[in-house]
Amino acid sequence: MGKHSKTSAKNHFTDKQAFTWAEHEVNGRTLIVPDTANAYGDEVSAARMSEDYVGAKTGDNEAATAAGESARDQFNMDTEARLMAIKAQQYYSQYASMGVLAITDNTGKITGVKVLLRHIDPETQHETYTDRFISMEDLEAAKAAMPRG
């Protein structure tokens, strides 16, 4: 056996993703089938596990076949990017995206409300704020226009 360096054209090194999963929507529920590089770690096994799991939970062969095809599609997705998107969503959901402030005059009577809205661009993580003032007359008109039920 000869010794090959990493720069040899005969060697091909690939790294498996540390963790993958496949998500399946079945009967209004989300079923998740995890897989790691230490387990099976290949596309065919992930598809078969998904088919078996969804078939066992639903008893529907068509749903199981669709889950297997979905798992094949999801297997080669970038798992790190999916995890970062989920973590970003969890982080931004902890903070309020809207605030309401009551505006008063010198006597303490409420003259309106100020609504502050926050929007975060998921691509750039850039925050923009928008505020709107709504007078009490506009609020009362909107309340009167609402259907009573």
C-alpha positions, 0 to 999 in steps of 0.5 A: 500500500502506498502512502498518499498525501491529501493533495493527491488527485486519487484521493477524494475526501468528503465530510458528512453533515454532522446532523440532518433531519427531514420534516414532514407535514402529515394530517396537520402535524409536523413529523421530524426524522433526525439522522446523524453522520454517526448513524446511517448518514446517507440519503437512501437510509434517511428516505427509508426511515422517513417512510417507515416513521410516517407510515407507522404514524399514519398508516397511509402508504401514499403519505409514506412514499411522499415523505420518502421523496421529501426526505431525499430532497431535504437531505442535501440541503444545507443544515447549518443554514437551516439551523441558523435561520431557526435560531434567528427566528427564535431570537427575534421572536423574543422581542416585541415587534410592536409597541403602543404608547398613550399620548396625553395633553397637559391635563392628562387626557389621552389625545391619541396613541402612537404605534411603533412597529419594528421590522427586521430584514432576515437577510441583513438583520437590519432593523427599521422602525415605523411609527404612526400617530392615531388620534382619539377621534380616529380610534372612536370612528374605527370603533363605531364602524366595527360590526357588533356581534 
